[in-house]
Amino acid sequence: MNVSQITLVPHLEAYKPGFFESLRSLFYFLLPSESSFRDVSHVPDYTSAAVPAFFSLIFLELILCLLRGRRTLRVNDTITSLNAGVASRLIRLVSKRSIELVLYINVYDRFRLFDLPWDSNYTWILSFIGMDFAYYWFHRLAHEVNIFWISHQTHHSSEDYNLATALRQSSLQGFVSMFIYLPNALFIPPSVHLVHSQVNILFQFWIHTELIDNLGPLEYILNTPSHHRVHHGRNPYCIDKNYAGALIIWDRMFGTFAAERKEEDLAYGLVHPLNSFDPIYVQLGSLQSLCVRFWNTEGFWNKISVLVKGPGWSPGKPRCGDFNDLPQVEKPIIKHDPDVSSWISAYALVHYVGLVPLYDKLMLLRHTLSAPSQALDVTIQMSTAMCMGFLFDKKPYAYFSELVRCLLIATFFVTQQTDLEESHELPGIVVQGLQLLYLLSAFIWFLVLVMGDRDKGKLD
């Protein structure tokens, strides 16, 4: 296989897995015979295909939580998590997946030690183990090396723990992890690696739940919801524990395992919470903090240590920081949850759903759309996410920002309706529906600002 012969669009020729195959992929229930491919161009985009399964399970979790009288999904936190997932996928517009593949294929072509058959069960199993082992070390580095932590902290910023939390991903993480996986290129064919690099991450979706308590003997082998709850906890005993992807055996082997303590309520999120639903800050808040620490730290080697040691390190402290410095979890557990009216939460849900057809078309046609079209779609996606964050955080400029956003997007759909319909980028009924949504929304915010309800606090 020569890298010059590999297309930069690896999924165009691949079939799309059906719903039940995608559902099975979330649990690694795929046979080698159905998930082995000769060439990377034939490997399905398992992640995109799994989106219906994601939302089906999130909805099922919500129903079960309501039946049990538990509130584990908050609208503000859930939409922030989903927006982070969208942002992490939008980075594919700059071909992160292709960069990762080209790098991997280059190493495989030039330096591989063995020629393993792509259609062998043994190759499939070896790739599963090699990928999971590499993920453990990437994940550990992402927590214990500060400059890598900035690419991972987004995932831990949610103070809830549910299936939506699993989708809160960093836009930067893939640019770090792809280097950690390169040793596998010494013996694993690229097409086999591409399957497991996707399914290994998909497996970690279903373990983000509080509904599953204990899986018996499987707790000794697999990463489970119980083990991963510890990983997401900010209780002192949870810090820097349970880095596993699919197999918990790596944590048991390398001394990073901790069992869940049933007698102690878990608090989730960052040790020092972001206290924000702003999607940009959720993605880059840790980078800002790192830059400030680097600038304010005296001494060249201390500055280097800020980058390469743990997030909790400071001069005179151990490499990963002093665990005695960790703040104790408050009782009762307090979450960032500004009190906004239920109609604003409902409004945010409607607008999030309104983005779905735009996002679907953007990702489907991302390699054929012009650069201006892509830029416009991304602007609509991210401006919506930002304005939703402003509303949830009750920023003083939130209402005006939302009015401007709705006016600009409504203007776009009105002026470009004919072009959108003729190009078949969106069906006419969808374009008209979005026109109505944004025009009506702009009118509502205009009335809100004119009537002064923001200052009177009637809508908060």
Buried (B, 14 or more C-beta within 10 A) or exposed (E): BEBEEBBEBBBEEBEEBEEEBBBBBBEBEBEBEEBBBEBBBBBBBBBBBBBEBBBBBBEEBBEEBEEEEEEBBBBBBBBBBBBBBBBBBBBBBEBBBBBBBBBBBBBBBEEBEEEBEBBBEEBBEBBBEBBBBBBBBBBBBBBBBBBBBBBBBBBBBBBBBBBBBBBBBBBBBBBBBBEBBBBBBEBBBBBBBBBBBBBBBBBBBBBBBBBEEEBEEEBEEBBBBBBBBBBBBBBBBBBBBBBBBBBBBBBBEEEBBBEBEEEEEBBBBBBEBBBBBBBEBBBBBBBEBBEEBBEEBEEEEBBEBBBEBBBBBBEEBEEBBEEEEBEEBEEEBEBBBEEBEEEBBEBBBEBBEBBEBBBEBBBEBBBEBEEEBBEBBBBBBBBBBBBBBBBBBBBEEBBBBBBBBBBBBBBBBEEBBEEBBEEEBBEEEBBBBBBEBBBEBBBBBBEBBEEEBBEEEEBB
